[in-house]
Amino acid sequence: MSTRGINPVQPLKLQFPQSLAVYDDYAKAQKSVDFLSDAEFPVDQLMIVGTDLKRIERITGRLTWSKVAIGGIASGLWLGVFIGLVFVLFTNEGALAVLLSTAFIGATFGLVWALIGYGLSRGQRDFSSVTQVVATRYEVLVENKHAARARELLAGLPGALPNPFEQI
């Protein structure tokens, strides 16, 4: 096993990383790494690190008793059908009856639990949402012994390195 490259014990770390460039979007950071790869630079000596993390919550709609009920029935129905299919694999009789009964039990169970959960919230969260954590900056790091060569190569890619004199 070669000792060159990334430490197998800590695959997400470089020994002595240096900042090569900082970008406002991931595509630009990825383009720089791809450019270095095309130039046969040892890209296993690079990392792209997302920094300045933000949690974004996109509100997708208002919750009502009927929406909660429909969602509970749908998720319970899906679970019931899945369990029914598993049961059908191990039984020889009444496959349709097994599927229908587990689907009905699942839908009922899903409805009851969804309504209980929504009722217990007492209106403190009457909306649905999707949450995502995103980085606002992406920094390309390079192992220090390869930093000079990486900067030299990357200088050949127009727009690859941000202008160091640009005011942010």
N, C-alpha and C positions, 0 to 999 in steps of 0.2 A: 504494500500500500504506500502510495506516495505521500510525503509530508507537505508537498507543495499545494497551494490553494487554500481552500476553506478548511478550517479545523473541523474534523468530523464530530467532535464532541459538541461544538457550538456552531452549527451550520449557518446561523444567521448573524455571525459576527466576523469582522475583520480584525486582525491583530492590532494594527496601527492605522486606522482610517483617516483620510484627509478629505475635505470637501473639494469636489471637482467642479460642481455647478449647482445652482438652485433654480428651480423652474416653478412657474405658477400653475402648470397642469402636467398631469402624468404623461400625456402623449409626447411632450417635448423631452422629458427625461428619458422615456423609452426610445425615442428617436436617436438621442445621443448614444445610448448604450448599443443600439443596433448599428449605428455608424462605426463605433469602436469594434464591434464584433466583425463587421465587414472588413475592417482593416487588420483583422487577425490579432487584435489586442486580447490578452487573457481576461475575458469578461468575468471569469470566476473570482476576479479580484475587485469586483464592483458590487455596489448595493444601491438600490433606490429606496430612500426612506421618506415616507410621508410625515410631514410635521405640521404643527399648528392645527390640531384636530378640532373639528366642529361636529356637534351632534345636531342633525337636521331631522325635524319631525314634520312630515307632510300630512296635513289633515285631509282625510279622504271622504269624510261625510259625517252626518249627524246620526247618532244612534237613537233608535226608538224601540219600543217594546216589540213591534212587529219585525223590525230588521234583526233584532237580537234573536227572536224566535225562529225566523227563517234560517239564520246562520247556524243556530244550534241544531235544528232539524237536519240541515245539509251535512254538517260535520258528523253528527251522530249516524245519519244514514250511510255515509261513506264508511265509517268504522264498522257499522253493522254488516254491510255487504262484504267488507274485507274478512271479518270474522266468519261470516257465513261461507265464503269461498274456502277458507281453511277447513271448516267443518265438512264441507262437501267432499274434500279430498280424502277424508277418512271415514266416509259413510257410503253405503251402497244404496240406500233407500231415500226417497223423497227429497231430492236435491232442491227442487223448486220450493218446497215447503220450508226447508232449512234456510234457504236464502231469504225468503219473504219474512220468516219469523225473526231472524237475526237483524234484518234491515228495519223492521218495525220496532223491535226492542232498542236498537241503536238510535233510531230517530227520536223515540220517546225519551230515552236517557239523555241525548244531546239537548233536546228541548228543555227538559226540566233543569239540567245543570246550567244552561245558558241563562235561563230566566232567573234562577236563584242567584247566580253570580251578578247579573245586572241589577237585580233588586237590592243586593247587599251593598252595591256601590253608592246607593242613595243619590244618584244624579251628580256625583262628583266628577264623572267623566262620561259625558253624553256625546262623545264623538269617537270615530275610529281614525287611526292614523298608521303611517308607515315610518319607521325610524331608521336612519342611516348615519354612520360615522364616516366623515370624509376629511381628507387632508386638504389644506389650502396651499401648501407648498410641498415640492418634492425635491429632495436633495440627493444628488448622485455622489456617493462616497467611493473612494478608491484607496487601495492599500498603498501606504506611503512610498514603498519602493517602486511603485509603478506610476506615481502621480505625475512626474515630469513627462513621461512618454504619453500618458493619457491626455494631458493638456495640449501637448504638441499635436497629436492626432486630431483632437477635437477642434482645434483652431481651424482645421480645414473644412469644417462643416458650417456653412453660412447660417448665422443665427443660433448656433448651438450653445455658445456661451453667452450668458446675459452680459450686457454692457456694465462693467464694474463702476462706471461713473454716472450711471443713470440714477436719478433721484426717485426714491420709492415713496 
